[in-house]
Amino acid sequence: MKTAIKKFKDEKDFTINAVMPWLRSRKDYGDVEYTGGNDEYGRDVVFSKLEIGNRKIWWAVQVKDDDIKGTHK
């Protein structure tokens, strides 16, 4: 049986329609927010996770659709 993989038009589309919904579906993650902007090749997402004692820890994700080379074009 073949599984269809949705094609995304760009990093922002993938971030908003795949990464963020997945993070929001996790009951241990919260405050999921898209923070990508103009002139930015990576699309950033920040989110929080509650740790023991209700301590909120913040995490960030950068989504890339190409090799990460450490240079800005």
C-alpha positions as CSV (number, residue, x, y, z in Angstrom):
1,M,0.0,0.0,0.0
2,K,1.4,3.4,-1.0
3,T,1.1,6.4,1.3
4,A,0.5,9.8,-0.3
5,I,2.9,12.6,0.9
6,K,1.5,16.0,0.5
7,K,3.6,18.4,-1.5
8,F,4.2,21.8,0.0
9,K,4.9,24.9,-2.0
10,D,7.6,26.3,0.2
11,E,9.0,26.4,3.8
12,K,6.3,28.6,5.1
13,D,3.6,26.4,3.7
14,F,5.2,23.3,5.3
15,T,5.8,25.1,8.6
16,I,2.2,26.4,8.9
17,N,0.4,23.3,7.5
18,A,2.6,20.5,8.9
19,V,5.0,21.5,11.6
20,M,2.8,23.7,13.6
21,P,-0.3,21.4,13.5
22,W,1.9,18.5,14.7
23,L,3.3,20.6,17.6
24,R,-0.2,21.7,18.5
25,S,-1.4,18.1,18.5
26,R,1.0,17.2,21.2
27,K,-0.6,17.6,24.6
28,D,2.7,18.4,26.2
29,Y,3.5,21.4,23.9
30,G,1.8,24.8,24.1
31,D,2.1,28.4,23.0
32,V,3.0,27.4,19.4
33,E,3.7,30.5,17.4
34,Y,5.0,31.2,13.9
35,T,7.7,33.9,14.0
36,G,9.1,33.8,10.4
37,G,9.4,37.1,8.7
38,N,10.6,39.0,5.6
39,D,14.1,38.3,4.3
40,E,14.4,35.2,6.4
41,Y,15.1,31.8,4.7
42,G,14.3,29.7,7.8
43,R,10.8,29.8,9.1
44,D,11.0,29.9,12.9
45,V,8.4,28.4,15.3
46,V,8.6,28.9,19.1
47,F,6.7,26.7,21.5
48,S,6.7,25.8,25.2
49,K,6.7,22.6,27.2
50,L,5.6,22.3,30.8
51,E,8.2,20.4,32.9
52,I,8.0,19.0,36.4
53,G,6.7,21.6,38.8
54,N,4.9,23.5,36.1
55,R,8.1,25.1,34.9
56,K,7.6,26.4,31.4
57,I,10.6,25.7,29.0
58,W,10.7,27.5,25.6
59,W,11.9,25.8,22.5
60,A,12.5,27.0,18.9
61,V,12.5,25.3,15.5
62,Q,14.0,26.5,12.2
63,V,12.6,24.8,9.1
64,K,14.7,24.6,6.0
65,D,13.9,23.2,2.6
66,D,17.5,23.2,1.4
67,D,21.0,22.3,2.6
68,I,22.1,24.3,5.7
69,K,25.3,25.9,4.6
70,G,25.8,28.7,7.2
71,T,25.8,31.4,4.5
72,H,23.1,34.0,3.7
73,K,22.3,34.5,0.0
